[in-house]
Amino acid sequence: MSKQSGWVIIATEGATVDGRTITASWINDMAEHYSVDEYAALIWPEHYRSQWTTFEGKNWGTVDELKAQKKNGKLRLLAKITANHYLIDANNDGQKLFTSIEPNPDYRGTGKCYLMGLAVTDSPASTGTTRLKFSMGGKDCEREVSQLEPLLFLDTEQEAPEAAGFFTWLAKGMAAHFPQYSQPPTDTTPQPEDTDVTEEQLKAALEGALEPFASRLDAIEQQFSAPPDGEETKPGGDQGSDTPTAPTVEQFSAAVTDAIKPLADKLSGLETQFNTLLEEAPDQRPRGEGADDNTTVEAF
């Protein structure tokens, strides 16, 4: 993980705390001639490069660009730096908040000043006022270090929209090339509790279920209301002695009961199923309210 800062001041022309001077010509030379292709200055904690120190000889980032700019009447050297996770972690922890440059006033015998390295430090007594010796390529050499400058590091409010824009662009690109992964699969399996029945649908279903029984009741009614086969009405209202006896009320009631009993049983079953659907399981919640309280939501 690495992040690039905006422009930060890493040096200011004028006297240092030990009486030496950072000249305007130094700043102009470093800003004009610096190139990562020529020699990339690295960021070092407390100027240390040795693997035997607490920092194990690991650099904390790179210096990407330099420029000179006047502010409050003094020439400043500004840099864009890319910090790796060591510097980011230290900065978030409130450590290594100042910078100290390592200029070479006569780079490769050209007479021009070049930035050889940049330190981040919290120890003015051990860095900004002394000449430090480093082992570079097996040879001891001296390098000037400057007075301390506060490191105003990452502007997260400005970087957040840029980062969001990048990931939005990345997501759109992935969706365009891999549409099958752009949205999570949807479970289309019908669930009993998700079935919605309208009043018209329920009425139609009941009418369909009652139709056979209505036909049977009509048949029973016709059977008991029609005169028996072969019956003749004689003049004077007298009938023959062999005329069959008309059905009794009890017989009619029993026939009706036998006809509607299957209907009653079916309606009772439908009522039981309907009541079961209305009951809510103990851990069940309506869609949209989330899962039960014991669900571990792992945030990514």
ROMAR-472916 format. One record per residue (C-alpha): residue number from 0; chain; x, y, z. Coordinates in Angstrom, 2 decimals, always signed. Layout:
+-----+----+---------+---------+---------+
:   i : ch :       X :       Y :       Z :
+-----+----+---------+---------+---------+
: NUM :  A :       X :       Y :       Z :
...
+-----+----+---------+---------+---------+
***
This chain:
+-----+----+---------+---------+---------+
:   i : ch :       X :       Y :       Z :
+-----+----+---------+---------+---------+
:   0 :  A :   +0.00 :   +0.00 :   +0.00 :
:   1 :  A :   +1.45 :   +3.38 :   -1.00 :
:   2 :  A :   +0.12 :   +6.90 :   -1.34 :
:   3 :  A :   +1.37 :  +10.02 :   -3.05 :
:   4 :  A :   +1.17 :  +13.31 :   -1.22 :
:   5 :  A :   +0.41 :  +16.70 :   -2.65 :
:   6 :  A :   +3.13 :  +19.33 :   -2.77 :
:   7 :  A :   +4.83 :  +19.56 :   +0.64 :
:   8 :  A :   +7.60 :  +21.94 :   +1.72 :
:   9 :  A :  +10.79 :  +20.04 :   +2.48 :
:  10 :  A :  +13.31 :  +22.92 :   +2.69 :
:  11 :  A :  +13.45 :  +26.72 :   +3.03 :
:  12 :  A :  +16.29 :  +29.04 :   +2.08 :
:  13 :  A :  +18.19 :  +30.65 :   +4.92 :
:  14 :  A :  +20.26 :  +29.75 :   +7.95 :
:  15 :  A :  +19.92 :  +26.37 :   +9.61 :
:  16 :  A :  +19.98 :  +25.90 :  +13.37 :
:  17 :  A :  +23.71 :  +25.12 :  +13.36 :
:  18 :  A :  +24.65 :  +28.25 :  +11.44 :
:  19 :  A :  +24.90 :  +26.77 :   +7.97 :
:  20 :  A :  +22.86 :  +28.15 :   +5.09 :
:  21 :  A :  +20.54 :  +26.67 :   +2.51 :
:  22 :  A :  +20.95 :  +28.96 :   -0.45 :
:  23 :  A :  +18.39 :  +29.90 :   -3.06 :
:  24 :  A :  +20.73 :  +28.54 :   -5.74 :
:  25 :  A :  +20.70 :  +25.13 :   -4.03 :
:  26 :  A :  +16.92 :  +25.08 :   -4.07 :
:  27 :  A :  +16.76 :  +26.18 :   -7.71 :
:  28 :  A :  +19.34 :  +23.56 :   -8.73 :
:  29 :  A :  +17.55 :  +20.74 :   -6.94 :
:  30 :  A :  +14.19 :  +21.73 :   -8.40 :
:  31 :  A :  +15.57 :  +22.14 :  -11.93 :
:  32 :  A :  +17.80 :  +19.09 :  -12.21 :
:  33 :  A :  +16.02 :  +16.47 :  -10.12 :
:  34 :  A :  +14.92 :  +13.41 :  -12.07 :
:  35 :  A :  +13.98 :   +9.95 :  -10.86 :
:  36 :  A :  +15.60 :   +8.59 :  -14.03 :
:  37 :  A :  +18.90 :  +10.28 :  -13.11 :
:  38 :  A :  +18.90 :   +9.45 :   -9.40 :
:  39 :  A :  +15.81 :   +8.79 :   -7.33 :
:  40 :  A :  +16.01 :  +10.12 :   -3.80 :
:  41 :  A :  +14.53 :   +7.77 :   -1.23 :
:  42 :  A :  +12.89 :   +8.59 :   +2.09 :
:  43 :  A :  +14.76 :   +7.35 :   +5.15 :
:  44 :  A :  +13.68 :   +7.25 :   +8.79 :
:  45 :  A :  +16.02 :   +9.42 :  +10.86 :
:  46 :  A :  +18.52 :   +9.39 :   +7.92 :
:  47 :  A :  +19.38 :   +5.75 :   +8.74 :
:  48 :  A :  +20.28 :   +3.33 :   +5.96 :
:  49 :  A :  +21.99 :   +0.57 :   +7.89 :
:  50 :  A :  +20.23 :   -2.76 :   +8.33 :
:  51 :  A :  +21.59 :   -2.92 :  +11.88 :
:  52 :  A :  +19.39 :   -0.09 :  +13.07 :
:  53 :  A :  +15.86 :   -0.30 :  +14.44 :
:  54 :  A :  +14.52 :   +0.42 :  +10.95 :
:  55 :  A :  +16.45 :   -2.52 :   +9.39 :
:  56 :  A :  +17.69 :   -0.44 :   +6.47 :
:  57 :  A :  +14.25 :   -0.15 :   +4.88 :
:  58 :  A :  +13.33 :   +2.99 :   +3.00 :
:  59 :  A :   +9.95 :   +4.59 :   +3.66 :
:  60 :  A :   +9.16 :   +5.90 :   +0.20 :
:  61 :  A :  +10.40 :   +7.91 :   -2.76 :
:  62 :  A :  +10.68 :  +11.53 :   -3.86 :
:  63 :  A :   +8.79 :  +11.84 :   -7.15 :
:  64 :  A :   +8.99 :  +15.53 :   -8.12 :
:  65 :  A :  +10.57 :  +18.78 :   -6.93 :
:  66 :  A :   +9.75 :  +22.41 :   -7.58 :
:  67 :  A :  +10.82 :  +25.80 :   -6.21 :
:  68 :  A :   +8.27 :  +28.34 :   -5.02 :
:  69 :  A :   +8.39 :  +31.58 :   -3.07 :
:  70 :  A :   +6.26 :  +31.91 :   +0.03 :
:  71 :  A :   +6.31 :  +34.74 :   +2.58 :
:  72 :  A :   +9.37 :  +36.22 :   +0.89 :
:  73 :  A :  +11.49 :  +33.04 :   +1.05 :
:  74 :  A :  +12.22 :  +30.43 :   -1.58 :
:  75 :  A :  +10.89 :  +27.00 :   -0.67 :
:  76 :  A :  +11.67 :  +23.56 :   -2.05 :
:  77 :  A :   +8.49 :  +21.54 :   -2.49 :
:  78 :  A :   +8.22 :  +17.84 :   -3.22 :
:  79 :  A :   +5.67 :  +15.25 :   -4.16 :
:  80 :  A :   +6.50 :  +12.08 :   -2.29 :
:  81 :  A :   +5.14 :   +8.55 :   -2.41 :
:  82 :  A :   +5.03 :   +7.02 :   +1.05 :
:  83 :  A :   +4.98 :   +3.27 :   +1.59 :
:  84 :  A :   +3.14 :   +1.63 :   +4.48 :
:  85 :  A :   +6.00 :   +2.26 :   +6.94 :
:  86 :  A :   +5.69 :   +6.04 :   +6.59 :
:  87 :  A :   +1.89 :   +5.93 :   +6.38 :
:  88 :  A :   +1.65 :   +3.92 :   +9.61 :
:  89 :  A :   +4.11 :   +6.22 :  +11.39 :
:  90 :  A :   +2.31 :   +9.33 :  +10.17 :
:  91 :  A :   -1.07 :   +7.98 :  +11.29 :
:  92 :  A :   +0.51 :   +7.28 :  +14.68 :
:  93 :  A :   +1.72 :  +10.88 :  +14.96 :
:  94 :  A :   +5.39 :  +10.01 :  +14.35 :
:  95 :  A :   +8.02 :  +11.24 :  +11.87 :
:  96 :  A :   +6.24 :  +14.51 :  +11.20 :
:  97 :  A :   +9.21 :  +16.54 :   +9.91 :
:  98 :  A :  +11.45 :  +16.36 :   +6.86 :
:  99 :  A :  +15.16 :  +16.98 :   +6.48 :
: 100 :  A :  +16.84 :  +17.12 :   +3.06 :
: 101 :  A :  +20.18 :  +15.55 :   +2.07 :
: 102 :  A :  +21.63 :  +17.82 :   -0.65 :
: 103 :  A :  +24.89 :  +17.22 :   -2.52 :
: 104 :  A :  +26.21 :  +20.73 :   -3.42 :
: 105 :  A :  +28.56 :  +19.37 :   -6.12 :
: 106 :  A :  +26.73 :  +16.48 :   -7.73 :
: 107 :  A :  +29.12 :  +14.43 :   -9.89 :
: 108 :  A :  +31.50 :  +17.37 :  -10.10 :
: 109 :  A :  +28.99 :  +19.53 :  -11.99 :
: 110 :  A :  +28.89 :  +22.30 :   -9.40 :
: 111 :  A :  +25.11 :  +21.83 :   -9.20 :
: 112 :  A :  +23.23 :  +20.87 :   -6.08 :
: 113 :  A :  +21.22 :  +17.64 :   -6.22 :
: 114 :  A :  +18.84 :  +16.04 :   -3.72 :
: 115 :  A :  +20.29 :  +12.68 :   -2.69 :
: 116 :  A :  +17.76 :  +11.72 :   -0.04 :
: 117 :  A :  +15.02 :  +12.89 :   +2.29 :
: 118 :  A :  +14.63 :  +11.98 :   +5.93 :
: 119 :  A :  +11.56 :  +11.93 :   +8.13 :
: 120 :  A :  +12.32 :  +12.52 :  +11.77 :
: 121 :  A :  +11.17 :  +13.69 :  +15.19 :
: 122 :  A :  +14.66 :  +14.17 :  +16.63 :
: 123 :  A :  +16.07 :  +17.63 :  +15.88 :
: 124 :  A :  +19.11 :  +17.08 :  +18.09 :
: 125 :  A :  +20.35 :  +14.09 :  +16.07 :
: 126 :  A :  +19.56 :  +15.23 :  +12.55 :
: 127 :  A :  +18.90 :  +18.82 :  +11.62 :
: 128 :  A :  +22.02 :  +20.35 :  +13.20 :
: 129 :  A :  +24.81 :  +17.92 :  +12.30 :
: 130 :  A :  +26.76 :  +16.45 :   +9.43 :
: 131 :  A :  +25.98 :  +12.74 :   +9.27 :
: 132 :  A :  +28.14 :   +9.99 :   +7.83 :
: 133 :  A :  +26.49 :   +7.20 :   +5.84 :
: 134 :  A :  +27.87 :   +4.06 :   +4.27 :
: 135 :  A :  +26.96 :   +4.17 :   +0.58 :
: 136 :  A :  +28.29 :   +1.47 :   -1.71 :
: 137 :  A :  +30.86 :   +0.43 :   +0.88 :
: 138 :  A :  +32.37 :   +3.92 :   +1.03 :
: 139 :  A :  +31.90 :   +6.44 :   +3.79 :
: 140 :  A :  +30.84 :   +9.85 :   +2.58 :
: 141 :  A :  +29.52 :  +12.99 :   +4.18 :
: 142 :  A :  +26.14 :  +14.43 :   +3.36 :
: 143 :  A :  +24.65 :  +17.71 :   +4.44 :
: 144 :  A :  +21.30 :  +17.62 :   +6.23 :
: 145 :  A :  +18.99 :  +20.58 :   +6.57 :
: 146 :  A :  +16.89 :  +22.10 :   +9.26 :
: 147 :  A :  +13.57 :  +20.43 :   +9.93 :
: 148 :  A :  +10.42 :  +21.15 :   +8.00 :
: 149 :  A :   +6.99 :  +19.93 :   +9.16 :
: 150 :  A :   +5.63 :  +17.14 :   +7.01 :
: 151 :  A :   +2.06 :  +18.04 :   +6.02 :
: 152 :  A :   +1.37 :  +14.65 :   +4.60 :
: 153 :  A :   -1.82 :  +13.23 :   +3.13 :
: 154 :  A :   -4.89 :  +15.33 :   +2.44 :
: 155 :  A :   -7.48 :  +12.55 :   +2.76 :
: 156 :  A :  -10.43 :  +14.83 :   +1.97 :
: 157 :  A :   -8.95 :  +15.70 :   -1.41 :
: 158 :  A :   -7.78 :  +12.19 :   -2.18 :
: 159 :  A :  -11.04 :  +10.45 :   -1.30 :
: 160 :  A :  -12.98 :  +11.67 :   -4.40 :
: 161 :  A :  -10.05 :  +10.70 :   -6.64 :
: 162 :  A :   -9.90 :   +7.23 :   -5.12 :
: 163 :  A :  -13.67 :   +6.87 :   -5.37 :
: 164 :  A :  -13.57 :   +7.95 :   -9.00 :
: 165 :  A :  -10.89 :   +5.39 :   -9.79 :
: 166 :  A :  -12.78 :   +2.51 :   -8.20 :
: 167 :  A :  -16.02 :   +3.60 :   -9.88 :
: 168 :  A :  -14.23 :   +3.55 :  -13.22 :
: 169 :  A :  -12.73 :   +0.14 :  -12.40 :
: 170 :  A :  -16.12 :   -1.30 :  -11.40 :
: 171 :  A :  -17.74 :   -0.05 :  -14.62 :
: 172 :  A :  -14.95 :   -1.56 :  -16.68 :
: 173 :  A :  -15.27 :   -4.93 :  -14.95 :
: 174 :  A :  -19.05 :   -4.89 :  -15.41 :
: 175 :  A :  -18.69 :   -4.15 :  -19.12 :
: 176 :  A :  -16.29 :   -7.03 :  -19.75 :
: 177 :  A :  -17.74 :   -9.51 :  -17.25 :
: 178 :  A :  -21.50 :   -8.83 :  -17.08 :
: 179 :  A :  -22.14 :  -12.19 :  -15.47 :
: 180 :  A :  -20.27 :  -10.96 :  -12.37 :
: 181 :  A :  -21.67 :   -7.44 :  -12.28 :
: 182 :  A :  -24.60 :   -8.40 :  -10.05 :
: 183 :  A :  -25.00 :  -11.18 :   -7.49 :
: 184 :  A :  -27.22 :  -14.09 :   -8.58 :
: 185 :  A :  -30.84 :  -13.82 :   -7.57 :
: 186 :  A :  -32.66 :  -16.75 :   -6.01 :
: 187 :  A :  -35.83 :  -17.16 :   -8.05 :
: 188 :  A :  -37.10 :  -20.22 :   -6.17 :
: 189 :  A :  -40.68 :  -19.42 :   -5.08 :
: 190 :  A :  -41.18 :  -19.40 :   -1.33 :
: 191 :  A :  -44.53 :  -20.13 :   +0.30 :
: 192 :  A :  -44.47 :  -16.96 :   +2.35 :
: 193 :  A :  -43.80 :  -14.86 :   -0.75 :
: 194 :  A :  -47.02 :  -15.91 :   -2.55 :
: 195 :  A :  -49.60 :  -13.13 :   -2.80 :
: 196 :  A :  -53.23 :  -14.14 :   -3.52 :
: 197 :  A :  -55.76 :  -11.52 :   -4.58 :
: 198 :  A :  -59.40 :  -11.56 :   -3.56 :
: 199 :  A :  -60.46 :  -12.39 :   -7.13 :
: 200 :  A :  -58.04 :  -15.33 :   -7.32 :
: 201 :  A :  -59.30 :  -16.71 :   -3.99 :
: 202 :  A :  -62.95 :  -16.33 :   -5.07 :
: 203 :  A :  -62.28 :  -18.11 :   -8.36 :
: 204 :  A :  -60.49 :  -20.95 :   -6.56 :
: 205 :  A :  -63.38 :  -21.43 :   -4.13 :
: 206 :  A :  -65.94 :  -21.37 :   -6.93 :
: 207 :  A :  -63.98 :  -24.04 :   -8.76 :
: 208 :  A :  -63.83 :  -26.19 :   -5.64 :
: 209 :  A :  -67.57 :  -25.76 :   -4.87 :
: 210 :  A :  -68.85 :  -26.38 :   -8.39 :
: 211 :  A :  -68.95 :  -30.22 :   -8.16 :
: 212 :  A :  -70.79 :  -30.09 :   -4.84 :
: 213 :  A :  -73.32 :  -27.56 :   -6.16 :
: 214 :  A :  -74.10 :  -29.96 :   -8.99 :
: 215 :  A :  -74.61 :  -32.79 :   -6.52 :
: 216 :  A :  -76.96 :  -30.68 :   -4.39 :
: 217 :  A :  -79.01 :  -29.80 :   -7.48 :
: 218 :  A :  -79.30 :  -33.47 :   -8.32 :
: 219 :  A :  -80.46 :  -34.32 :   -4.79 :
: 220 :  A :  -83.03 :  -31.53 :   -4.87 :
: 221 :  A :  -84.44 :  -32.76 :   -8.17 :
: 222 :  A :  -84.52 :  -36.33 :   -6.89 :
: 223 :  A :  -86.58 :  -35.51 :   -3.81 :
: 224 :  A :  -88.87 :  -32.98 :   -5.50 :
: 225 :  A :  -89.88 :  -35.14 :   -8.51 :
: 226 :  A :  -92.68 :  -37.75 :   -8.16 :
: 227 :  A :  -91.60 :  -41.37 :   -8.09 :
: 228 :  A :  -91.44 :  -43.23 :  -11.41 :
: 229 :  A :  -94.80 :  -44.72 :  -12.46 :
: 230 :  A :  -96.84 :  -42.58 :  -10.07 :
: 231 :  A : -100.19 :  -41.42 :  -11.46 :
: 232 :  A : -102.60 :  -39.00 :   -9.85 :
: 233 :  A : -106.10 :  -40.39 :   -9.76 :
: 234 :  A : -109.26 :  -38.29 :   -9.95 :
: 235 :  A : -110.54 :  -37.13 :   -6.60 :
: 236 :  A : -107.03 :  -37.06 :   -5.18 :
: 237 :  A : -107.01 :  -40.77 :   -4.33 :
: 238 :  A : -103.89 :  -42.70 :   -5.17 :
: 239 :  A : -103.35 :  -46.37 :   -5.49 :
: 240 :  A : -102.43 :  -48.34 :   -2.45 :
: 241 :  A :  -99.13 :  -49.43 :   -4.07 :
: 242 :  A :  -97.81 :  -45.85 :   -4.46 :
: 243 :  A :  -94.27 :  -45.56 :   -2.96 :
: 244 :  A :  -93.94 :  -43.50 :   +0.20 :
: 245 :  A :  -92.36 :  -40.01 :   -0.20 :
: 246 :  A :  -88.87 :  -39.51 :   +1.33 :
: 247 :  A :  -88.84 :  -38.30 :   +4.90 :
: 248 :  A :  -87.10 :  -35.15 :   +6.20 :
: 249 :  A :  -84.49 :  -37.29 :   +7.92 :
: 250 :  A :  -83.63 :  -39.05 :   +4.67 :
: 251 :  A :  -83.30 :  -35.74 :   +2.84 :
: 252 :  A :  -81.09 :  -34.30 :   +5.59 :
: 253 :  A :  -78.85 :  -37.36 :   +5.59 :
: 254 :  A :  -78.42 :  -37.18 :   +1.81 :
: 255 :  A :  -77.50 :  -33.50 :   +1.96 :
: 256 :  A :  -75.04 :  -34.16 :   +4.78 :
: 257 :  A :  -73.34 :  -36.91 :   +2.78 :
: 258 :  A :  -73.07 :  -34.59 :   -0.22 :
: 259 :  A :  -71.53 :  -31.61 :   +1.56 :
: 260 :  A :  -69.25 :  -33.51 :   +3.98 :
: 261 :  A :  -66.30 :  -33.64 :   +1.51 :
: 262 :  A :  -66.72 :  -29.90 :   +0.95 :
: 263 :  A :  -66.67 :  -29.20 :   +4.68 :
: 264 :  A :  -63.54 :  -31.31 :   +5.12 :
: 265 :  A :  -61.80 :  -29.51 :   +2.24 :
: 266 :  A :  -62.72 :  -26.06 :   +3.58 :
: 267 :  A :  -61.41 :  -27.05 :   +7.01 :
: 268 :  A :  -58.09 :  -28.06 :   +5.45 :
: 269 :  A :  -57.86 :  -24.77 :   +3.56 :
: 270 :  A :  -58.52 :  -22.83 :   +6.77 :
: 271 :  A :  -55.75 :  -24.73 :   +8.56 :
: 272 :  A :  -53.26 :  -24.01 :   +5.77 :
: 273 :  A :  -54.22 :  -20.32 :   +5.67 :
: 274 :  A :  -53.77 :  -19.94 :   +9.44 :
: 275 :  A :  -50.37 :  -21.64 :   +9.19 :
: 276 :  A :  -49.24 :  -19.11 :   +6.59 :
: 277 :  A :  -50.32 :  -16.24 :   +8.83 :
: 278 :  A :  -48.24 :  -17.49 :  +11.74 :
: 279 :  A :  -44.73 :  -15.98 :  +11.92 :
: 280 :  A :  -41.85 :  -18.20 :  +12.92 :
: 281 :  A :  -39.89 :  -17.08 :  +16.04 :
: 282 :  A :  -36.80 :  -15.95 :  +14.09 :
: 283 :  A :  -38.65 :  -14.79 :  +10.99 :
: 284 :  A :  -38.67 :  -11.12 :   +9.97 :
: 285 :  A :  -40.36 :   -9.45 :   +7.03 :
: 286 :  A :  -38.13 :   -8.89 :   +4.01 :
: 287 :  A :  -36.22 :   -5.63 :   +4.25 :
: 288 :  A :  -35.60 :   -5.68 :   +8.02 :
: 289 :  A :  -32.52 :   -7.86 :   +7.88 :
: 290 :  A :  -31.68 :  -11.16 :   +9.52 :
: 291 :  A :  -31.87 :  -12.06 :  +13.17 :
: 292 :  A :  -29.74 :  -10.18 :  +15.69 :
: 293 :  A :  -27.16 :  -12.98 :  +15.90 :
: 294 :  A :  -26.13 :  -12.62 :  +12.26 :
: 295 :  A :  -22.49 :  -11.62 :  +11.94 :
: 296 :  A :  -22.15 :   -8.94 :   +9.35 :
: 297 :  A :  -18.77 :   -8.79 :   +8.11 :
: 298 :  A :  -18.02 :   -5.59 :   +6.73 :
: 299 :  A :  -15.63 :   -5.35 :   +3.81 :
+-----+----+---------+---------+---------+
***
